[in-house]
Amino acid sequence: MKNMTWQDIIRLHVHCPSREGIGVVALPQGQVPESLLILADRMNVALDSAFPVEIDPSWCGARALPGLRGSRGNRVRLGGALAGKLSPVALESVLAHELAHLKCRHWELLLLGTVLAALGGLAVGLAVDVATWIRLLLGGGVLVLAAAALSWVAEYEADSVAARYVGRDKVAMMLEELKNNHFRRVPELTHPTDALRLHRLRRIRIPRLPVP
Ligand SMILES: [Zn+2]
């Protein structure tokens, strides 16, 4: 089973008529392509030993799910609708990007950043001598802008860390394919557009990994 490709797995869980309408499928380690486990090992990311991947057949997205103390370990949730649109190379980069979020512990950055931004928003709201609704607007604005900025930083960093491990060309191919599929055409609070990510990836320096 370890030699199954993502395309095989997506066919099995997404395109199989008998499985229509099913929810999230947790894949045991033995049903995950070995390439993911090798990549996670290279990136020094410990995935859940029982169910490292979840497939959400109808979802068009991918997400890193950090392990919480006392519950399951780190997992990657992959949307079947997204995986079905991408080439194997682009899919490998999607997984590298999600592993990079886990490697960089971005959920901690976002959590801490959001708490600090909330305090900053509160301070701004209290510091200005204006009507209450303007205080709330200013305080909320600081919180939303700071959280969005942190999320964008995390996305850009995940692209560059992924490029270190799978190569800039492969990550660029992923972003090209996402762009061609009109995945994210307009900027969102949590993510820059695919075009912005591609533009940045092509300009930055990707540090070489030391030869093992
Ligand atoms: Zn991301």
Residues whose N, C-alpha, C, O or C-beta is under 5 A from the ligand:
A	BS01	ZN	E155 A158
